Amino acid sequence: MKHLEENFKLAKKQDRKGQKALYEMFSAKMLAIANSYVNNIHDAEDIVINSFFTCFSKIEECREWRSFPFWLRKIVVNNSINFIRKNKNILYSDIDVNTIEYTDENWGEEIEEVNISEIFSKMPDGYRLIFNLYVFEEKKHHEIAEILNISEGTSKSQLSKSKKWITDFLKQKKDEKQYVK
């Protein structure tokens, strides 16, 4: 943490060594976050580079070195969402959440080995975006609806669908594993 504080202070003075050190500290994690949204490593790399550019050009807005990682993450997530808005046409279906046959109680049962990157690479874009915002960014449905310009009901149904999709995907993987034995 001491290095973070020192490098943050240097970066605030537009010191290139401090900026480089912060980049090296956080670029891999930010790349994983961006890739979990856009599902394309090349696009994720561009998002991370642009995010660090934004970060260093607006670093005065981040007052405390302890909050820097969270502030940077927010920039990466926002840039990822903006990228998706510009480059992908995601259609969300408005269905009543009550019509989906699914319960949270059985979600995640019997999970042995989970390859998160495989799940996110195959998950439909709309599901992945809502799931990331709700689970990893801890956004509420009304916040997601506002960010994505969709209804709150759509956010809820997409989250429910994404959980069902993950459950079905894991069941399929389990069945494939049993079939191979």
Summary of the structure (lengths in Angstrom):
residues: 181
radius of gyration: 18.9
end to end distance: 47.6
largest distance: 60.1
contacts: 484
relative contact order: 0.10
helix: 77%
strand: 0%
